[in-house]
Amino acid sequence: MRSTPKSMRLHIGLFGRRNAGKSSLLNAITDQQVSIVSDVAGTTTDPVEKAMELLPLGPVLFIDTAGLDDEGKLGELRKERTRAVFERVDLGVIVCGEGEWGTHEENLYALLEEKKVPVIVVFNKSEILRPAAALVEALSERKMTVLSLSALTGEGLEDFRKALLDSAPADFVEQPVILSDLVGPGELAVLVTPIDKEAPKGRLIMPQVQSIRDLLDGDASCLVTTDKGLADTLAKLKDPPKLVVTDSQAFLKVAADTPENIPMTGFSILFARYRGDLVTQVEGALAIDGLKPGDRILIAESCSHHPIEDDIGRVKIPRWLMNYVGGELIFDTVQGHDFKMDLNPYSLVIHCGACVTNRRAMLNRLLHCHRAGVPVTNYGLTIAYSLGIFERALEPFPAALEAFQKHKAATVARK
């Protein structure tokens, strides 16, 4: 991996009316012709993304969107794409043209405020007209950062850059770690990475690479091996590792080859904690016991990829779950940003590890499932549960393990 993954970048959404200058602002701040600029309203259709390094903050992802004041049937499709962006932005920029602030901008602010997203208000086209001082004061009193700039002349761009840095959410600046806190400085983790059809030729998959970097950042060491070589690797160590982490598909073999005194979990379970909320997804996995033949399950993947033979989301998890339930289940699959808004037909949502999306997008999906009353879990937790090694895989996470043990005790008491 030569560049920071999109999922680890600060997502900055540019919102506003058609022709307010969102695309011009993106081109100006990136100093590139990223978006097509035109005097014709509605030039931007699908969201346009641009990754860059915004020093000293670091890696960011700008997302230029179509105006929510678009019109017609095609305009409705554009607006739907823009609304989806609200689910994954960490920082919202409302771009206003020529000093304009009205109901449209108030609605944008309400959408961002509802999701607790910090907001910067940019009055673009200051070379034509600046906002009224009373308006700027009124918006500032509502805790908005308000700027006046010109994407055309470059006036105010440095102020905009500083506002982006100052408004970055603390949970981006102080992101949770993946596993280095479970290992500790100077200690060792063994990472088990099966080399199979799921692993792209010539490289490791993203969760494995990110875990290696996280350990190095935490002054810990890692030893990488395959599931076939794990037993020999552990036997050669003078001292046992603090943690063994495996690809979920190799859970059974790795659990068998890892001594009971060594904590063991999966990359996907680590990412349930890193990208979302582990306890929520552990509680969601407990719903597997309540599944019955004929139930419908949603498989949600963050990335878009061509399914391969024996694909984990389309073949392996359905097979393991149907073996556990003892009958046929109905599975639907969504990819990328196309998350189902209507979850009523589903008894369970099973999400991937979300390594290619950001934490805010994943938390929004968990919240959506909660509001719909549908349990949600992830790949690794589902596999561990259906294979009977759930408790073992949760040992490194006391709060999650406690949630499971309470459920197990309540189940025994009911019987």
C-alpha positions in Angstrom: 0.0 0.0 0.0 1.7 3.2 -1.2 -1.1 5.6 -0.2 -3.4 6.0 2.7 -6.6 4.0 2.2 -9.8 6.0 1.6 -11.3 4.5 4.8 -8.6 6.2 6.9 -9.0 9.7 5.4 -11.1 12.5 6.9 -14.2 12.7 4.7 -15.1 16.3 3.8 -18.4 16.9 2.0 -19.1 20.0 -0.1 -22.8 20.7 -0.1 -24.9 23.6 -1.5 -27.2 24.8 -4.3 -26.5 24.2 -7.9 -24.0 26.7 -9.2 -22.9 27.9 -5.8 -19.3 27.1 -6.7 -18.7 23.8 -4.9 -16.7 22.4 -7.8 -14.7 25.6 -8.2 -13.9 25.5 -4.5 -12.7 21.8 -4.8 -10.5 22.7 -7.7 -9.1 25.7 -5.9 -8.3 23.9 -2.6 -6.7 21.0 -4.4 -5.0 23.2 -7.0 -6.3 20.7 -9.7 -9.1 20.5 -12.2 -10.9 17.7 -10.3 -14.5 18.7 -11.1 -16.0 20.1 -14.3 -16.9 23.8 -13.8 -19.6 25.4 -15.8 -22.1 28.3 -15.5 -24.8 25.8 -16.3 -26.6 24.7 -13.1 -26.4 21.0 -12.4 -23.1 20.3 -14.0 -22.0 17.9 -11.1 -24.0 14.7 -11.3 -22.5 11.8 -9.3 -20.4 12.8 -6.2 -16.8 13.5 -7.2 -14.1 12.3 -4.8 -10.5 13.7 -4.5 -8.0 12.3 -2.1 -5.1 14.6 -1.0 -2.7 15.4 1.9 -4.0 18.4 3.8 -1.0 19.3 5.9 -0.6 19.3 8.9 -3.9 17.4 9.3 -2.9 14.6 7.0 -4.9 12.5 4.5 -8.4 13.7 3.6 -11.0 12.9 1.0 -13.0 15.8 -0.5 -16.5 14.8 -1.9 -18.1 17.3 -4.3 -21.9 16.7 -4.5 -24.8 17.7 -6.8 -27.2 20.3 -5.4 -30.2 19.2 -3.5 -32.2 21.8 -5.4 -31.8 19.7 -8.6 -34.9 19.2 -10.7 -36.6 16.5 -12.8 -36.3 12.7 -12.8 -32.6 12.8 -13.3 -32.3 15.5 -10.6 -34.0 13.1 -8.2 -31.4 10.5 -8.8 -28.6 13.1 -8.3 -30.2 14.1 -5.0 -30.3 10.5 -3.8 -26.6 10.2 -4.5 -25.9 13.4 -2.5 -28.1 12.3 0.4 -26.0 9.1 0.6 -22.9 11.2 1.1 -24.3 12.6 4.4 -23.9 9.1 5.9 -20.2 9.1 5.6 -18.8 12.6 5.9 -16.8 13.6 9.0 -16.9 17.3 8.2 -19.5 19.3 6.2 -18.9 22.4 4.1 -22.0 24.4 3.1 -21.1 26.5 0.1 -23.2 29.6 -0.5 -23.1 31.7 -3.6 -23.0 35.5 -3.5 -24.0 36.0 0.1 -27.1 33.7 -0.1 -28.5 31.9 2.9 -32.0 30.6 3.0 -34.3 27.6 3.6 -32.1 25.4 1.4 -29.0 26.1 3.5 -30.9 25.7 6.7 -32.0 22.3 5.6 -28.4 21.3 4.8 -27.3 22.5 8.2 -30.1 20.5 9.9 -29.1 17.3 8.1 -25.5 17.7 9.2 -26.3 18.8 12.7 -28.6 15.7 13.1 -25.6 13.5 12.4 -23.4 15.6 14.7 -21.1 16.6 11.8 -19.1 19.8 12.3 -20.1 22.5 9.8 -18.1 25.2 8.0 -20.1 27.8 6.0 -18.3 29.2 3.0 -19.7 32.2 1.2 -18.1 31.8 -2.2 -17.8 34.4 -5.0 -16.7 37.2 -2.7 -15.4 38.9 -5.8 -19.1 39.5 -6.7 -20.8 40.0 -3.4 -19.9 39.5 0.3 -22.5 38.3 2.9 -24.1 40.8 5.1 -22.3 41.4 8.4 -25.5 40.7 10.4 -25.9 37.3 8.7 -22.3 36.3 9.4 -22.8 37.3 13.1 -26.1 35.4 13.4 -24.5 32.2 11.9 -21.4 32.5 14.1 -23.6 32.8 17.2 -24.9 29.4 16.3 -21.4 28.0 16.6 -20.8 27.7 12.8 -17.4 28.6 11.4 -18.2 31.2 8.7 -15.8 32.3 5.9 -16.0 34.5 2.9 -13.7 33.6 0.0 -13.3 33.5 -3.8 -12.5 30.3 -5.5 -11.8 32.4 -8.6 -9.2 34.7 -7.2 -7.9 32.5 -4.3 -8.8 35.1 -1.7 -9.6 33.4 1.6 -8.4 29.9 0.6 -5.7 29.8 3.4 -8.5 30.7 5.9 -10.5 27.9 4.5 -7.6 25.5 4.9 -7.1 26.6 8.5 -10.9 26.2 9.2 -10.7 22.6 7.9 -7.8 21.9 10.3 -9.5 23.5 13.3 -12.9 21.8 12.7 -11.6 18.3 12.2 -13.4 16.0 14.7 -11.4 14.8 17.6 -12.3 11.2 16.8 -10.3 11.6 13.6 -7.3 13.2 15.1 -7.4 10.7 18.0 -8.6 7.6 16.0 -9.0 4.3 17.9 -6.3 1.8 17.3 -6.8 -1.6 15.7 -4.9 -4.0 18.0 -1.8 -2.3 19.4 -3.5 -1.6 22.7 -4.2 -5.3 23.1 -0.5 -6.2 22.5 1.5 -3.4 24.1 4.9 -1.8 23.5 7.7 -4.2 23.1 5.4 -7.2 22.8 4.6 -9.6 19.9 1.5 -10.4 17.9 1.3 -13.3 15.5 -0.8 -12.5 12.4 -2.2 -15.5 10.5 -2.8 -14.7 6.8 -4.0 -17.6 4.7 -2.8 -17.4 1.1 -5.9 -18.3 -0.9 -8.2 -16.9 -3.6 -9.3 -14.1 -1.3 -5.8 -12.7 -1.1 -4.9 -10.5 -4.1 -1.8 -11.8 -6.0 1.4 -10.2 -4.8 0.0 -8.4 -1.8 -1.8 -8.8 1.5 -5.4 -7.7 2.0 -6.1 -4.3 3.6 -7.0 -5.3 7.2 -3.7 -7.3 7.4 -1.6 -4.4 6.2 -3.3 -1.9 8.4 -2.9 -4.1 11.4 0.9 -4.4 10.7 1.2 -0.6 10.6 -0.9 -0.2 13.7 1.4 -2.5 15.7 4.5 -0.6 14.4 2.9 2.7 15.5 2.3 1.2 18.9 6.0 0.1 19.3 4.9 -3.5 19.1 6.3 -6.3 16.9 4.5 -8.7 14.6 5.3 -12.0 13.1 3.3 -13.0 10.0 2.7 -16.6 9.0 0.1 -18.8 7.3 -2.5 -21.0 8.9 -0.5 -24.0 7.7 2.7 -22.7 9.4 1.2 -21.4 12.6 1.9 -24.5 14.8 5.6 -24.6 13.8 5.9 -20.8 14.2 4.5 -20.8 17.8 6.8 -23.8 18.7 9.9 -21.8 17.7 9.1 -18.8 19.9 10.9 -18.5 23.2 8.0 -16.7 24.8 4.3 -16.9 23.8 2.9 -13.9 21.8 0.4 -11.6 23.5 -2.2 -12.2 20.7 -2.8 -14.4 17.7 -5.0 -12.8 15.0 -6.3 -14.8 12.0 -8.4 -14.4 8.9 -11.9 -15.5 10.0 -12.0 -18.3 7.3 -9.2 -20.1 9.1 -10.8 -19.8 12.6 -11.1 -23.5 13.3 -7.6 -24.5 12.4 -6.0 -21.5 14.1 -8.1 -22.1 17.3 -6.9 -25.7 17.3 -3.3 -24.8 16.8 -3.2 -21.9 19.3 -2.7 -23.0 23.0 -5.6 -22.0 25.3 -3.3 -19.6 27.3 -2.7 -17.4 24.2 -5.6 -15.0 23.3 -6.9 -15.4 19.8 -9.3 -13.4 17.6 -9.9 -12.5 14.0 -9.1 -9.5 11.8 -12.8 -8.9 11.1 -13.6 -8.8 14.8 -10.8 -6.3 15.4 -12.4 -4.2 12.7 -15.8 -4.5 14.2 -14.3 -2.6 17.1 -12.1 -0.3 15.1 -14.7 0.8 12.5 -17.9 0.5 14.5 -19.1 -0.7 17.9 -18.1 -4.2 18.9 -20.6 -4.8 21.7 -23.5 -3.8 19.4 -22.3 -6.3 16.8 -21.7 -9.0 19.4 -25.3 -8.6 20.5 -26.4 -8.8 16.9 -24.6 -12.1 16.5 -26.7 -13.6 19.3 -29.7 -13.3 17.0 -28.3 -16.2 15.0 -29.8 -18.5 17.6 -33.2 -17.2 16.7 -32.9 -17.7 13.0 -35.2 -20.2 11.4 -35.4 -21.6 7.8 -37.0 -19.1 5.4 -35.6 -16.0 7.2 -34.1 -13.3 5.0 -30.6 -12.0 5.8 -28.8 -9.0 4.3 -25.1 -9.3 3.5 -23.5 -5.8 3.3 -20.1 -5.2 1.8 -18.2 -1.9 1.9 -16.2 -2.6 -1.3 -17.3 -3.5 -4.8 -15.6 -6.7 -6.0 -16.3 -9.5 -8.4 -17.4 -12.6 -6.5 -14.9 -15.5 -6.7 -15.5 -19.2 -6.3 -16.3 -20.0 -2.7 -16.7 -16.2 -1.9 -16.9 -15.6 1.8 -20.0 -13.3 1.7 -22.0 -15.2 -0.9 -21.0 -18.8 -0.4 -19.1 -19.6 2.8 -21.1 -17.5 5.4 -24.5 -18.7 3.9 -23.2 -22.3 4.0 -22.0 -22.1 7.6 -25.2 -20.3 8.7 -27.6 -22.8 7.0 -25.7 -25.7 8.6 -26.1 -24.0 12.0 -29.8 -23.2 11.4 -30.5 -26.6 9.8 -32.4 -25.3 6.8 -32.5 -22.8 3.9 -32.1 -19.1 4.5 -32.6 -16.3 1.9 -29.7 -14.0 1.3 -29.5 -10.6 -0.4 -26.2 -8.8 -1.0 -25.4 -5.1 -1.3 -22.1 -3.5 -2.2 -20.3 -0.1 -1.7 -22.6 2.8 -0.7 -25.8 1.0 -1.8 -26.9 0.1 1.8 -30.6 -0.9 2.1 -32.7 1.8 3.6 -35.7 -0.5 4.1 -34.6 -3.3 6.5 -38.1 -4.5 7.4 -37.8 -7.8 5.4 -34.6 -8.8 7.2 -34.0 -10.9 10.4 -30.3 -10.1 10.5 -27.8 -7.8 8.8 -24.2 -9.2 8.4 -21.7 -6.5 7.5 -18.1 -7.0 6.3 -15.2 -5.7 8.3 -15.6 -2.3 6.7 -11.9 -1.9 6.0 -12.6 0.4 3.0 -15.1 2.7 4.5 -14.7 5.2 7.4 -15.9 4.9 11.0 -18.7 7.4 10.7 -20.3 5.6 7.7 -20.2 2.3 9.7 -21.7 3.9 12.8 -24.5 5.4 10.7 -25.3 1.9 9.4 -25.3 0.5 12.9 -27.6 3.3 14.0 -29.9 2.7 11.0 -30.2 -1.0 11.9 -30.9 -0.1 15.5 -33.7 2.3 14.5 -35.2 -0.4 12.3 -35.1 -3.0 15.1 -32.9 -5.3 13.1 -29.9 -7.0 14.7 -26.5 -6.3 13.0 -23.2 -8.2 13.2 -20.2 -8.7 11.0 -18.4 -11.5 9.1 -15.9 -12.5 11.7 -18.4 -12.6 14.5 -20.9 -14.6 12.4 -18.2 -17.1 11.5 -17.0 -17.5 15.0 -20.5 -17.9 16.3 -21.6 -20.5 13.7 -18.4 -22.5 14.2 -18.8 -22.6 18.0 -15.7 -20.6 18.9 -17.4 -17.3 19.7 -16.3 -17.0 23.3 -12.7 -17.9 22.5 -12.6 -15.1 19.9 -14.0 -12.6 22.3 -11.5 -13.2 25.1 -9.3 -10.1 24.3 -12.4 -7.8 24.6 -13.8 -7.8 28.2 -16.9 -5.7 27.5 -17.9 -7.8 24.5 -17.2 -11.0 26.3 -19.3 -9.9 29.3 -22.3 -9.1 27.0 -22.1 -12.6 25.6 -21.7 -14.3 28.9 -24.8 -12.4 30.3 -26.8 -13.6 27.3 -25.6 -17.2 27.8 -26.5 -17.1 31.5 -29.9 -15.7 30.7 -30.5 -18.4 28.2 -29.6 -21.1 30.7 -31.8 -19.5 33.4 -34.8 -19.6 30.9 -34.3 -23.3 30.4 
